[in-house]
Amino acid sequence: MTDTAPSPDQPADPPAAPAPEGRWLTPGVRGIGAASFLADVGHEIPTALLPSLLTTTLGAPAAALGAIEGFSDALAGAARFGGGVLADDPARRRKVAIGGYTTTAVLGAATAGATAVWQVGLLRAAAWTARGLRVPARNALLADIVPAKAYGRAYGFERMMDNLGAIFGPLLALGLVAWLGVSWAIGLSVIPGLLAAAAIVYAIRRTPRPTSRDKVPLRIRIRPVLKGDLGRLMAAVAAFEVGNVAATLLILRASDLLAPGHGTKTATTLALGLYTAYNIAATVASVPAGRLSDRLGGRGPILVLAGGVAAFAAAYGMFAVNGTAVAFLAVPFVLAGVGIGAVETAQHSAVAALAPTALRGSAFGLLATVQSLGNLAASGIAGILWTALSPTAAFTYLAAWMLLALTALLCSTRR
């Protein structure tokens, strides 16, 4: 991975002081939020256009798209674990964050020049590996620059900006394709990606510098992370993630239910509109969830996490019912959006609060790995149940995992 952005240790900028106890929306937090927004815009463009590039431009079968995305997601999950180990070192986590944002932007945009399917697969896998590496470093950096009492608001703000990027990116992709075509649109995605790298440099230059020049040795530390309250939290998170299915299955469920009454094309359009409502709900819910987490004190992140899991349980219960009205389907989409906004914010703030400072990178890396592997298991098993039995069976299975995770979280609040 090449660090092409300016070094965070240049002497031109004086070291920033830690944020005052009552202040959390500092320039550093705004910089990390801007990086999340711009990076999501940057990688949503090639993601949205990848099917067209592979099937229409390069003439590849749909199976090639599935293989490339599955392999890339697996590498990203493994890279998040490795990125956590790297992020335990405060100095190294800065370089990993800058290199990760820069490399993802360059490699993602480079797929525009691919002339063969194997080239697309190689570039996509490498870009997603770099993206996975940077995640624990970014989350650990955010914990470095805000007081503990403001973790909820800071991570809520970062999640809000990330979700905004997920809304804006595909819309920008549509406009660029209409104006310039698929290849140019993918190539231009490098611009918001590099702006994200610049934003993370801006944030890093406004964070306190490491007090020690000694590098932390690279060690895989799982057992220390899984001790005590943090271990119990990870167990509950694992139960949630095994039931946290990919949003594409929600879109498929809505399309199938709406098709008999509206036709396939209209049903697809309505389902995508419902998915937009999901993303908007996630964006709107993130900061209030963080504020509530901070206001509730020590148990706040766990209680907010439990609320998000309960919203998912209710949403999956409604998806298990064969309701065909758009208004009816809008409710579980919004519930799931509110749920993911609350869950992601609470997960990050809880790990930041519970993890020892020296293990913060490893803790965020393990969290990201659990999320990645759990999502893979959820989507895979739900897809099998959907095909072998019915969509009702699939969503009933997912709702059962949500209830298990909710029980674990409620039990943990008694400790």
N, C-alpha and C positions, 0 to 999 in steps of 0.2 A: 504494500500500500504506500503510495507516494504522498508526502506532505507538501502539496503545492501552494498552500496558503501561507501567509506570513507567520513567523514563529510567535507563539504566545509569550515567550520569555524575552522579547526584545526590550532593551532598557529604556526605550523612548517613553513608555508610559509608567508612571509611578504605581506601586502596588495599591490595589483598592482595599479599603477598610471593610470589614464585615458589616452587613446591614444592621442598623439599629433595631432593637427588639420589636418596636411597633411597626416597622416598615418592611414591606415584602416586595412590592412591585418596583424593584430597583432596575437600573439600566441592564444589569446582568440578567435578571429574570426576563425582561422584555426582549433582550437579545436571543435568549434560548427559545422563547416563544416564537419570535420571528423566524428563527432557524427551523423550527418544527413546521410552521406554516409554509415557508418557501420550499423546504425539502419535500413536503407532501405534495405540493403543487407540481414540483419537478418530477417526482417519480410516478404520480398518478397519470401524467400525460402518456409516457410510454406504456404504462400498464393498460390504460384504456384502449390504446391503439395496437397493442401487441397481437390480438386476434386477427385484425385486418392485415397487419404486416405479414404474419405467417401464412394465413390461408389465402388471401387475395394476391398480395405482392409476390410471395415466394412459392405459392402453390402447395403448401404443406397441409397434411390432414389434421383434423381436430385433435387426434391423439398426440401429435407433436406438441401442441399447446399445453395439454394436460401434463405431459412428461416434463416439459421445461419448467412449468410453474411448480409442479410437485418437487422436482429436484432442487429448484432454487429456494423454495420455502424450507426444505430440509436443511440446506446449507446455512440459511439465515438463522435457523434455530440453533444449530451447532455453533455458529459464530457468536451468537449472543452469550452463550456460556463462556467461550473463550474471551470475549470482550469483557466479561465480568472479572475474570482473573486479571486482565491487563488494567482494568479500571481501579483495582485496589491501590495502585500507586497514584497519588494525586498529580504528580508531574506527567506520568505516562498517559493518564486519562485525558489530558488536554490534547496531546498529540493524536491519540486514537480518535477523539471526537472530530478534530479538524480533518485528519486524513480520511475518516469514514464519510463525512459529508462531501468532501471534494471528489473522492473516488467514485462514490455512488452516482454523482451528477455526471461525471465524464463517461463512465461506462454505460450508464443508462441511455444517454444521448447517442452514444456510438452505435447502438443497434440500428440507427437510421441508415448507416452505410453498409449494413450486412447484406451479403449477396447469397448466403446459404443458410439453411436452417441451423446447422451446427454452430455457425458464428453467432446467431441470435442466442442459442442456448448457452454458449460459453460466456458471452457478455452479460446476459441476464443473471446467470449464476454468480459471476464475479461481483456484479453490482449489488446483488442481494446479500452476499457474504459481507461486503463492506458496510452495508446498511445494518446488518445484524451486529457487527462489531461495535458500532458507534452508540447503540441504544443504552447499554449499561453506563458508558462514560457520560453521556448526556444527563441521565437521571442522577448519577452521583454528583456531577457538577452542580446541578440545581440544588441538591441538598447542602452543598458547600456554601451557598450564597444567601440562604434565607434562614431566619431563626426557626427553631423547631416548632414554635407555636403557629407558624404560618405555612407549614408544609402543605396543608390541604389546599389553601388558596393558590400557592405557587404551582403545584402539580395540576390543579384544576385549570389554571390559566394556560399551562403548556398543552394540556389535553384539548382545551377549547381551540387553540390555534391549530393544532394538528387536525382536528375535525373540520375546521374551516378550510384547510388545504384540501381535504378529501372532497369537499363540496365544490370548491373553485377549480380544482385541477381538471376534472372531466369536462366541465363547461368550457374551460380554456382550450382543451384538446379539440372539442367540437368546432370552436371558432377557427382555430389554426388549420384544421383539416379542410374546412370550407374555403379558407383563404389560400393556403399554400400546398395542401396535400399531406399525406400521411408521413412521408419521409422527412419533410421539412419540419413538420410539427414535432416529431420525436427529436430531431436534432436541436431544435430551439429549446427543448426542455433543459438543456444544460444551463441556460441563463438563470432561472429561479434556483436550480441546484447549486450553482456557484455563489449566488447571493446568500443562500443558506449557509454555506461555508464561511462567507464573510461575516454573517450575523453571529456565528458561533465564535469566531475570532474576537469580534466586538464584545461578546459576553465574557469570554475568558479573560480579556484584558481588564475587565472590571470585577474580577473575582480575586480574593486573597491568594497570593502566591504560596506554594508549599514552603513551610518553614525549614524543612530538611532537604538537603541535596542528595541524600542517600536514596538509591532506588530500592523499592520494595521487591524482594525476590518473587519470581513468578511461581505460585503454588496453587494447585487446585484444592480449595478448602470448602468442602461440602458439609462435613460433620459440624464444624463450629457454627455454620449458618443455620443449621437445622436444630439447634438447641433452644430450649425454653419457648418463650412466647412466639419468637420468629418461626420456629419449626411448626408450631401449631397453626400459625397463620398460613404457612406454605401448604400444609395438608388441606386446609379449607379451600385455599385458592386452587389447588390441584383438582379437588372435587368440582369446583365451579367450572374450571376450564375444560374438563372432560365432558361437560354439558354445554359448553359455549360454542355452538355450531357456527360455521361460516355464514355470513349474511346472504350469500348467494342462494342458500337453501330457503331462506325466508322469501326471497324474490320468486323462487321457483314455486313455492307453496301458494303465494298470492296469484301468480300467473295461472296455475292449474285450476284454482278455485274460480277465477274470474272468466276464464276462457269460454265456458259453456254459454254464459249470458252476454258476453261482449265481443267474442271473436278473439282469435289468437293475437293479432297485431295490437288491438286496443288493450287487451289484457296485459300484454307485455309493457305497453306504455304506462298503464295505470300502476303496475307493479314497480316500475322504475320510479314513478312519482312517489309511491309509498316509501321506497328506499331512501329517496331524498328527504322525506319527512323524518325517517330514522336518523339520518346524519344531522339534520337540523336539531332534533331533540337531544342528541348526544352533545352537540356543540353548546346548546343553551344550558344543559344540566351540569356541565363540568365545573364551572366556577361556583355556583350555589352549593354544589355537593362539597367542594373544598371548604367553603366558608362554614358550612354546617359541621364538617369534620373538625375544624379548628375550634369552633364555638363549644363543642361537646367535650373537649379536653382529651384526656388520655385514651379513653375508649372510643373517641369520635370516629377515627378511620374504620374501626371494626363495625361500628353501628351503621355508618354510611355504606360500607361494603355489604352488610347484611340487607340494607334497604334496596341496593341495586340488584342483589341476587333475588330478592323477593319479587322485584319488578320483572325479572327474566322468567321466574317460575310462572307468574301470572300470564305473561306473553305467550310462553310455550303452551300453557293450558288452553289459551284461546286459539292458537294455531292448530291444536289437535282437533278442534271442532270444525266441521265443514261449513263455516259461515261464508256466504258468497257476496255479501254487501260490502262495497268499498268502505263505507263508514265503519262497519264492524272490523274490517281488516286494518284500518288505520290505527285502531287502539293498540293491538299488540306490537305494531311497528314502532309507535311512539313509546310504548312501555319499554321495549327492548333498547331503543335509543337512549332513553333516560337511564336505563339500567347500565348500559355500557359506559355512559358518561360518568356515572357515580362509581362504578366498579373500578375503572382504570385509575381515576383520581385517588380513590381510597387505597387501592393496592399500592400505588407508588408512595403515598404519604405514610402508610403503615410501615412499609419496608424501610423508608428513610428514618422513621422514628425508632424502630426496633433493632435495626442492624448496628453493630458496633462500627465506629467510624473506620477502623482499619479493614473491615470486611464489607464495607458498603458496596464496592464494585462487585464483589462476588455475590452478594445478596441480590442485587439488581440483575446480575447475569443469570442467577438461578431462577428468579421470578420470570424473566423473559423466556427462559428455556421451558419452564413449566407451562407458560402460556402457549408457546409454539407447539409443543408435543401434545398438550391437552386439546388444542383446537384441531390438530390433525386427527386425533382419535375420535373426537366428537363428530366431525364431518364424515369420517370414514364409516363409523358404526351406524350413524343416523342414515347415511346413504344406503347401507345394506338393509337396514330395517325398512326403510322407505320402499325399496325394490322388492324385498322378499315378503313383506307383510302389507304395510300401508303407511301413508304419511302420519296418520293418527298414532300408530305404534311408535314411529320415530320421535314425534314430539312428546309423547308420553314418557318415553325413555329419557329424553333430555330434561323434562320437567322434574323427573325423579332425582336426577343428579343435582338440580338446583335446590330441591328440598333437603337433600343430604348436606350440601354445602351450607345452606342456611342454618341447619341444625348445629353443625360444627362451629359456625361463627357465633351463634347465640350461646352455645356452651362455653366458648372461649371468653366471652365477656364477663362470665361469673368469676374468672380467675383474677 
